[in-house]
C-alpha cells in the first residue's frame, strides 16, 4: 500500500512495534496560580484502548508542557503495567468507581477522556466536577443536548474543556482552512468531504452497538463535518442523508454506511460519506476561481494538500503532541482552546440533523 494511504490501523500497528457520582467542588489550592507555577501539567488518560496505548502515550512522552501522570481504567492489571512503564505512582491509578476521588490528586491537572462514545459525557462531567480540565476525544457526545451539558459543566466548574480534534494542529488543514475562509480563490461554493476504510469490526465490539455510540457517522463522519464547516468558515443550515447496509449479520443495530448532504444558506453544498466498505480520505472545496484539496485529508502522517497554486510543502508533524501541548498552554495561560467544547457541540448539532434526516427521509434544519 502506498505510504500516503496507510490507514489508522496500519499506523497503530507500526507505532506499537516502535514503541457520575456527587459533585466535588474544586480545591482552591489547585487553581490557576498553582498551575502557572508548574513547568509541566499532569495528564490522566481515561480508557486505555489502542488510541491511548499507541498514540496518546507517545504524544504525552514527547510533549513539552504536559506529561502522563495517571490513568483511569477498569483493568487493575493493565493500570499497574502503565504505572511501571510510564513512571507514575500507583496512587495515581483510578477505576470508574473511585474516579471522582481524582479531585484530591494535585499530580493530575488534566483528564483526557478516551472511552466509548456513550460514556464521554458522563466521564467528562465527572472530571470537570472534580476540578480537572478536560480533553474529550471525538465525537464529543451522543447528541447536541449531551454536548451542551458538558459545556455548561465546564463553565460551572470554571475549567477548560476541549475536544480531541487533532487536525486543527496539522499545517495542511490549517492552510486549507485559511485559503477557504479568506476566499483566496473566491467563495467556496461546493465541497466534497469523505472518510472511509475497508474493514470488518470485531464481533461484539462497542463500535457496532447503537447504545454505545457505534457507527461510522460518529467515529469517522465527524472529520468530514469538521472539514466542511471550517473550509467554508460558516455553519450549514440543512442536512439530508441516506444509509445502506450490506453486512447485516454484523451491522444489526446500526447502518453500515452513511452518505449525507449539507446545505448552507448561500446555496453552498457539501456531499459526504463515512463507512467501513471502501477507502476514501478526501476534502475538496470548489471555489469561484480555483480549488482547495486535502488527499489524504486526515491521516496521522502523510496528509497532502494542494490548491490552484500548487502542492502544499509542509513537513509532517505529530498532531497529537501539538494538540496536548496547546491545551496545556491554554490551561496555563487561561485561554480558550481553538477546539473548545462549543466547537464539539456545533458538530453534534449537524449529526443530530443527519440522524433526523435519516429517519424522516426529508431535508432537516440544523439546530
N, C-alpha and C positions, 0 to 999 in steps of 0.2 A: 504493500500500500504506500502511496506517495506520502512523504513526511508531512506535507501540508494538510493532509486529510486524516491524520490519526484521530481516532475517537477518544473521548474521555477515558473509556475503558483501557485503551492501549496506553494512554498517558499514566493512568493509575498503576498499571502493571509495571511499566518501566520505572516509575518513581519508587515503587515498593522494592524493586531489586536494588536500587541505589540507596536507597536509604534505610388547684393551688390552695394551699392552706391559708391561715390567717395572715393579715398584713403585718409586716415587720417594718417598723419605722427606721429609716436610715440613721446610722450613728453619725452625729455631727463631726466626730473626730476623723471620719473618713471623707470629708468634704473636699472642695476644690483646692484649698490651700495645701492640704495633705498630699493630694495628687500632683500638684505642681512641683513639689519638692522631690518627687520620685523620678529617677532617670529612666526607669522602665516600668510600665504598668503590668500588673499580673493579670493573666487571662485564664479563665477556666472554660474548657470545652465541655458542652453538654451533649453527650452522644458520641460514641467512639467507633463509628462506622468507617467506611472506606474514605470518605472525604476528609474527615478529621485525621485519620491514620496516615494517609498518603500525601495530603496536600496542606491542610491547616497546620499540622505539627511542624512540617518543614518551613512554612511561612513564618510561624512564630519563632522558630530557631534562627531564621535569618533577619527577623525584624530588628529595627534599631530602637524603637520606642516601647516595645512590649515583649512579653515572654510568656511561655506556658507555665502557669503556676498551680494548676489543679484541674480536676476532672469531675464530672458528674456522670455516673454510669450505673446501669443495672447489673453489671458483671463485676463483682468484687475482685476476682482473679485478674481480669483484664486491667482494672483500675490500678491494682498493685504493680503490675508489669509496667504500666505507663509511669508510675511514680519512680520506679527504679531506673527505667530507661531515660527519663527526662529530668531527673534530678529535683523533683519537688517532694516535700514531706507527705507522709500518708495522712496527716491531719487535714490535708487539702483535698482529700478524696470524699466525695459525697455520693449518695444514691438518691433516687427520686422521692424517697420517703423523708429524708432529712435535708433535702435540697435547700429549704428555706433557712437552715442554720448557717448558710454561707454568709448571711448578714454579719456575723461576728468575726469573719476572717479578713483581716486587713491585708493579707497577702494577695487577695483577689479583688481587682478593681473592675474588671470587665468579664462578662459572661458571653460566650458565643454559643448560640443555640443551633444544634445540628441534628435535631431529632426528626422523626417523620412529620409530615406537613400538618397533620391534625393536632399535633402537640405543640406547635410553635407558639400559639397564643398563650396557652397555659404556662409553658416554661418561661417565656419572655416576661409575662406579668409577675410570675413568682420571683424572678431575678430582679426586676425593677423594684418590687415591693421590699426586697431585701437590701435595697440601696446600691445595687450594682448597675453600671452602664451595660448596654446590651447590643450585640450584633446578632440579628436573627437571619439565618440562611433563607434564601428564597425558595418557594414563594412565601411571602410574609405570613399568610394565614389561609384559612379555607374560604373566606369571603371578606368583603369590604367592612362589614359590621365588626367582625373579629379584629380586623386590622385597625379600625378606629379605636377599639377598646385598648389595644396595645399602645397606640399613640397617646391616648388620654392617660394611661397608666404611667407613661414616661413623664408626661407633664406634671402629674400629681406627685411623682417621686422626685422631680427635679433632676432627672437623669437623662443621659443621651441614649437614643435608640437609632440604630442604623440597620439596613438590610444588606445581605451579602451580594451586592451587585458588583462583582469584580470587574466587569467590562468597562466601568467608568474610570478604571485605572490603567487601561490599555491605550497606548498612544494612537493606534489606528481608529479605535472607536471615538476617542476624543476628537480626532481630526474630522471624521465623518460627521460627527455632531456639529462641530464648528462650521464646516462647509454648508451643511444644511440650514442651520439656524441663521447664519449670516447671509444666506441666499447668494453665495458666491457664484452660483450658476443660475441665478433666478430662483423663483419659488419652487419648492418641492411639490410636484403635482401627482406623482404616482409612486407607490412603494411596494416592493416585494420583500417579505421577511419570513424566513422559514428555518426550522431546526428539526432534524430527524436523524435517527440512526437505525440500522437494521440489527435487531437483537431480539432475543426471547427472554422475557422476565422469568426469574426463578419461581417455581411453583410455591404458592403461599406467600410470596413477597408482599409487603405492605404496598408496593408500588402498583399493584393491580386491585387493591381493595378501596372501594369508594369511601368508606368511613374514615380511612387513614389518609385521605388526600392523594390517592394514587392517580395515575393517568398522565399522559404526555402534556396535556394542556397546562397543568400545574408545574410539572417538573422540567419541561422543555419550552413550552409556549410562552412563558414569561420573558424569555430572551427576545423573540420576535416582537412582542408587545413593547418591551423596553426600547428596542432599536427603532421601531416605527415612531413612537412618541418623541424620541429625542432627536432623530434626524429631521423630523418635521418641526419640532420645537413648540408644539401645542398639543392640546388634548383632543382625541377623536370624539365625535358626538354620537355615532351609531355603530351597531355591530350586527352582522348576520353570520350564521355558522352552520356547518354540516359535520356529520360524523359517519365513520364507516368502521366495521369490524369484520375481519376475515377469520381470525383465530378465536372463535367463540368458546373454545374449550379452555382458553387461558384468560381471555378478557370477558369474564362472566358478569362483572359488576359495572364496568366502565367501558366506554368506547375505546377502540384501538387507535384510531387516527382522528385528528381534528383538522378541519380547514375553516378559516373564518375570514371575514372581510370587515375592515374598519373604514369608516367614512367620516371625514372632517366637515365642519360647517361650510368651508370654502369649496367643497366638492372633491378634495383630495381623497384618493382611495388607496388602501393597502390590502393586498392579498397575502394570507399567511397559512402556514401548515406546521403541525407538530405530530410526530408519531414514531413508532418503532419498526417501520417496514422498509424504509429507504433512507440513504444518507443524503442530507442536504443541510448546508450551514451557510446561509447567504442573506445579506442585506443589499438591496438595490433601491436607490432613490433616483427617479427620473425627474429632472428639473427643466425649467423653461429653456435653458441654454446649455445643458450638459447633464452629467450624471455623477453619482457617488456610489461606490460599491465596496463591500467587505465580503471576501470569499476566499477562504472560510472566515466566518464572522465572529465565532465565539470560542475558538479553541483555547486551551490553556497555553499552548505555544503555537506559533505559526499563523497567527491572524495576518491576513494580507488585505491591504486596502488600495484602492485606485480611484481616480476621478477623470474627468475630461482632461485634466492637466497631466495625467500620467500616474505611475505607480507611487504609492507612499514608500518611504525609505526608513521607517523606524526600526530600531533594534528591538529584539524580543525583550519583554520584561516579565518579572514574576508578579503577576496581577494580584494574587492573594497577599503577598508580602506588602505591596504598596497599599492594599486595602486596609489591612490591620494596622499598619503604621499611621495611615491617615486618620483612622478612627481614634487611635491613641492620642494623636496630636489634637484632634477636636476636643477630646476629654480634657487634656492638659491645658488647652487654651480657651476652654469654654466656648467652643464654636459649634455651629450646626453642621452635621455631615452632609455632603452632597448627595448621599444615598440614605436620607433620613427615613423615619417611619412613614412620613407623609408621602414620600416617593413610592414606597411599597403599597400604601393604601390606594394610590392612583392606579396602579396595575391591577389591584384586586377589583376595583370598580369595572375595569374592562373585562376581566374574567367573569365577573357576575353577569354582565350583559351578554357575553358569549354563551354562558350556560342557559340564560333565559331565552336567547335566540334559538338554541338547540331544541329546547322544549316547545317553543311556540311555532318554530318554522318561519318566523317573521323578523323583520328588522326591529331591533330593540334599541332604545335610547340608553346611553351610558350615563350612569349616575342617578 
